[in-house]
Amino acid sequence: MSDHGTQPSDTGPTTPDQQVSQGEARSGQAPQGHSASPVYSLDAHTQRYAQRTAGMTASEIRALFSVASRPEVVSLAGGMPNLAALPLDSLSEEVARLVSVDGQSALQYGSAQGVPQLREQICEIMALEGISAHPDDVMVTVGSQMAMDMVTRIFCDPGDVVLAEGPSFVGALGSFAAYQTDIVHVAMDDDGLRPDALRETIDNVTRQGKRIKFLYTIPNFHNPAGVTLAVERRAEVLDICAQHGILVLEDNPYGLLGFDGQTYPALRSQDPDNVVYLGSFSKIFASGLRVGWVLAPHAVREKLVLAAESATLCPPTLNQMIVSRYLSTHDWQGQVKVFQEQYRERRDAMLSALEQHMPAGCDWTHPDGGFYVWFTAPEGVDAKEMLPRAVTQRVAYASGTGFYSGEFGHRQMRLSFCYPTPERIHEGVRRLANTITDELDLVRTFGSAGRRPASGPQAPSPDTA
Ligand SMILES: Cc1ncc(COP(=O)(O)O)c(C=O)c1O
């Protein structure tokens, strides 16, 4: 049994730092400048971490964030929504009214499952993508990130396999790793997840005697790949998973952000019993409110509520009521159209700058919604190694390696067009093209661009990744 901190000598080998601290503690002498209570070095605590913390590492995007957010750097790295078009004045009036009229309930604890009226409104939103659901089967979460954590918590034991597209969303990979799952990637192409690759991966994993718990998929306007699962592939993906008893975890924060207002039938609408669906207000309203949701088959929803209760008691009542009021008092669908137009303009700026400036041998996806272009540099370029040089040229991106579990994605990068203005996007892509051209010159001359210490950006950011 582990000890809980009163007897440091019981916890195994000690470091020199610990020995000093423990000696001081035993002799009862406080080190100078400290109180008389026992002093333990940081190591004494870090050595007691649970094994699962080994999978908790800073995302590359997080480390980059501080550098990329300098004003002189054009950041194509983060995934922050552009909130400039929100009707802040009328929103603040609504929030003030909410607190003065309904403050007693808005500032109180609420149900673990979420505010009932908001759950009804969430069902109306999901209907736009073909989902028919009952508010009882919806649980409101602190962003869909929390839902991902909860789903993994209730389904996965250490060593269980989670299938995820390669590349995949950093935040999801972080949750899966934190529960010590084995993440196995499934290949995509321009039409999203490849059913043939899914079959093959399932066969390989099963042959190794491993247990697959679920397939995590982002069917629409993928982060980071920028592609959408073809409609004609959807039934096939669902059939394959159903045949093998694999649950589908459908993550759909960008589904309403098609640049032509187009939507696609949610996987959940086609197989309600085998799909857990995640939605979010982060991209269609305000990411800082941290309101998302999970829709799950009834029994699963019950277990999710228990898991959520133990984590947060309940999602923030005020934030849920703000979202609910916004939906009922504002033309939120009109606002989504404004977002679609803004992001389309920025996507266009990025694609035309890429066409204009990139050297031969580069390749990239052409998203018709969402926030991201997935870019592949020519042979010889290592996007992660190149990042410090790019930042010196005042442009930042998220290197592809961060979007995989394992050593993949070295030539890839994610370029976000959601936040910078079209002019800044153009300038950022021009700088990036220069950086890549310089890198290719080095590769041609010396055979490689040289491994320099990764000074500066070690990793990044909030998507915020
Ligand atoms: C695919 C995907 N899922 C989930 C999230 C997290 O969303 P939320 O803000 O609701 O936690 C993001 C955020 O970037 C995302 O891109």
The ligand as an SDF file (V2000), in Angstrom:
LIG
                    3D

 16 16  0  0  0  0  0  0  0  0999 V2000
  -12.2310   18.2210  -32.9360 C   0  0  0  0  0  0  0  0  0  0  0  0
  -12.3780   18.9640  -31.6580 C   0  0  0  0  0  0  0  0  0  0  0  0
  -13.0340   18.3940  -30.6500 N   0  0  0  0  0  0  0  0  0  0  0  0
  -13.1940   19.0270  -29.4810 C   0  0  0  0  0  0  0  0  0  0  0  0
  -12.6670   20.2710  -29.2630 C   0  0  0  0  0  0  0  0  0  0  0  0
  -12.8390   20.9070  -27.9160 C   0  0  0  0  0  0  0  0  0  0  0  0
  -13.9860   21.6440  -27.8920 O   0  0  0  0  0  0  0  0  0  0  0  0
  -14.5370   22.3230  -26.5670 P   0  0  0  0  0  0  0  0  0  0  0  0
  -14.1110   23.7380  -26.5940 O   0  0  0  0  0  0  0  0  0  0  0  0
  -16.0140   22.1400  -26.6610 O   0  0  0  0  0  0  0  0  0  0  0  0
  -13.9690   21.5860  -25.3960 O   0  0  0  0  0  0  0  0  0  0  0  0
  -11.9700   20.9230  -30.2800 C   0  0  0  0  0  0  0  0  0  0  0  0
  -11.3640   22.2420  -30.0680 C   0  0  0  0  0  0  0  0  0  0  0  0
  -10.5980   22.7450  -30.8310 O   0  0  0  0  0  0  0  0  0  0  0  0
  -11.8270   20.2440  -31.5100 C   0  0  0  0  0  0  0  0  0  0  0  0
  -11.1780   20.8000  -32.5420 O   0  0  0  0  0  0  0  0  0  0  0  0
  1  2  1  0
  2  3  1  0
  2 15  2  0
  3  4  2  0
  4  5  1  0
  5  6  1  0
  5 12  2  0
  6  7  1  0
  7  8  1  0
  8  9  2  0
  8 10  1  0
  8 11  1  0
 12 13  1  0
 12 15  1  0
 13 14  2  0
 15 16  1  0
M  END
$$$$
